[in-house]
Amino acid sequence: MEGLVISGATEDFYCTSCQEGKLSKKPYHAVEQKRKYLPGEMSHVDLSGKMGTKSLGGSLYFMLIKDDSTGFRMVYFLKEKSLAGNSIKEYISFMKTQTGNKMKIVKSDCGTEFVNTELKSYFSKKGIVHETTVPYCPQSNGSIEREMRTIKDTARAMLQHKNVPEFLWAEAVATSVYIHNRTLNKQSSEVTALEVIMKKKPNLSHLRVFGTEGFYHVPDQKRHTWTPKGRKCILVGYDGMSSNYKVYDPELRCTIVVRNVSFNELHSQERVKLEVSRHDDSKPENEIDTEPEDENIDGVGHIENLHGNQPELEDNDEGAELQPVRRHPMVLRDRSTLNKPAWYHALSAEAIIEPYGYKEALESPQADKWKVAMDDEMNSLIENKTWNLVKYPSKGKILDCRWTFKLKKNPDHSIARYKARLVIKGFRQQHGIDYDETFASVCRYESIRLLIAIAAVKNLAMIQCDIKTAFLYGDLNETIYMRQPEGYEKGKDLVCHLRKSLYGLKQAPRIWNERLTEVLGKLNIKPTSSDPSVYIGRLNNTLVYIVVYVDDMLLMSESKHTIQQVIEKLKIYFQLSVCQLRSFVGFELDVCPEGIFLSQKG
C-alpha cells in the first residue's frame, strides 16, 4: 500500500466508533449433554402466545415446562399470562410427589409472567434458584426454546394433515406433548420420559391418527329408546395419563372424554370437513353449556364449550376492527332487513337454558327479560297483599323461598313469554301444624276431548284464559312465616307473615280451587259431579262450559258475547289474560270451518 502512513499504532488499540458500527453477537457454544441433576430438580419453562384464535376453553396462551434430567414435558393452557405463576406451583408440587426430589432450579426468560413478586416470594420460601436469561437472548435457554418449536411444529402438522379447525390448537398441542412423553428421542434414547417419572412403561397400542373421524357411544341415560346410540366425532387427543380418548362433537361443539368409541381408520388419510363460524367472546344463544374444568397436566385440556375461529391478529392490531372481504362482484341485499324463518326462532328457544336460581338468571344472556318477569311477579304479590313484613317471631318456623323460571312456548316452540315464579319451600311444612287437607282436582283429558267434540258438533265459540298468579287469591287459615324474596329484601330483621296462599305451599292448590269454585258459584256456574274441574251454568239463558286445569281455563258457549260477559265478571275477582286459542294443556288446536283438529307432540 502506498500513500498512507500509520504512526503510533499499538496492538491494544480500541476503536469506539467500530464498536458502535460493527458490534455483533457473540457465538453460543454447545452445552455439554451430561446431566448433573436428578429428575424433578431442574426445569425449563417458556410461554407461547398471544394466539390469534382462542381455544375451545378461551385460552390464548400455553406454557411448556420441561424437566432437565428426563425431558418430561407438561403443558398448561392459560387465558391470561398472569395465571402462569399458579401453574408453575402446581408443576413443582406434582414433580415432588412423583419423583420425591425437591425442585432446585427453575430457568426461564425475564418476562413479567415469570419475574414478579408472587413467584419471587414463592421461590425464596422454597429455596429454589430462579435463573433468567438475558433480555432478547432466548438462545441462552435453548433447551426449552427447541422443545417449544418441536411441540408447535408437531401440533401445526397435525392440524394441517386432517384440516382440523384452528380453534382446536390446544388439543393438538396437548396431543403433541402426550406423544413426545411416550416416545424415545435423542435425550431419552433407552427409556421414555414418562417411564422415568411415573415408573410405568407406556403402552401405545391405543394411539390413533389425530383428527380421525369416528362415532362415540351415547350412554343409555342420555338418550331415548329409538335415538341413535352413536354420535359422530373426531379424535382430538387423550385424557391425562390414561388411555381414554378425547373427542370433539361437531354438533354439541365441545370436547368429551370417552372410552367406547369406534374410529374410521379405513379412511384415516381423508381430511375432516367441519363447518366453522367466526365468533366473539360471548356465547351464541344456541350453544349447549358444559361445565368447564381446570386444564390439567401432560397436555390434557378440559371440556370446552366456546366454538369459533378468530382471524389471526398481531399484537399491535389487537383493537382493530375486521372488515368484510368481498370475494365476488355480486351485490347482496342488506342482511339486516331479512326476516329469520320460524324454525330459527324455534331452535333458538330450544337452546335457551332456563336458569336454576336468582343469581344464575341475572348472569344469563337473557338477564333483562328474567328481571322483568321477576318484577312482574313481585308487583302481583304486592297488589294481592300476599304478606305483611313483621319482625322475626320469637316462636314459629320460618320457611325459605326461591325463584323458579320457565319459558312459556307457542305450539311451534317459539318463545311466548318469560315467566318467573316465587315459590316457598313447603317441604318443611308439618301436617296438622302448617297445613291440613291438600287435595285439589284438575280436569281429565277425556273431559277436554269430549267438550271439544261437543264444541265442534254444536259450533260453539271457544276462548282460552289464563289466571295470573292464581294461587295468590286464596286466604290462609294457618300462621306461616317466610324469608324475604332474594333480590327484593327490605331490612335484615324482617320476615314475611303470609296472608294469602303462595306457590309451593302444600295447601295452595286446594285453597285456589275452593276460591275459584266460590267465585264461579256466584255466577251460577257449578262443577259437574263426574269431573269437578268441568263447570256448567247458564248466563242470559245461554249454556256456558268451563274447563279448568289449575290456572288455565277454556270457556265454551253458543254466544261469544256470553263468554265475554263471564270474563268481565271474573276480572272483578282475578287478574286474567285472554290468550289466542292455539294450545291447551299440551293439546294443539286448529279451529277451521271443517272442524277442530287436535294434535299432540312429544
Helices and strands as residue ranges (DSSP letters): H 16-22, E 42-48, E 61-67, E 73-78, G 81-83, H 84-99, E 105-108, H 117-126, E 129-132, G 138-141, H 142-161, G 166-168, H 169-180, H 193-198, E 213-217, G 220-222, E 230-238, E 245-249, E 254-258, E 261-263, G 265-267, G 315-317, G 335-337, H 342-351, H 358-363, H 367-383, E 387-391, E 398-399, E 401-409, E 415-424, G 426-428, H 445-458, E 461-467, G 470-473, E 481-482, E 494-498, H 508-522, E 525-527, E 534-539, E 542-549, E 552-557, H 560-570, E 576-579, E 583-584, E 587-592, E 595-599
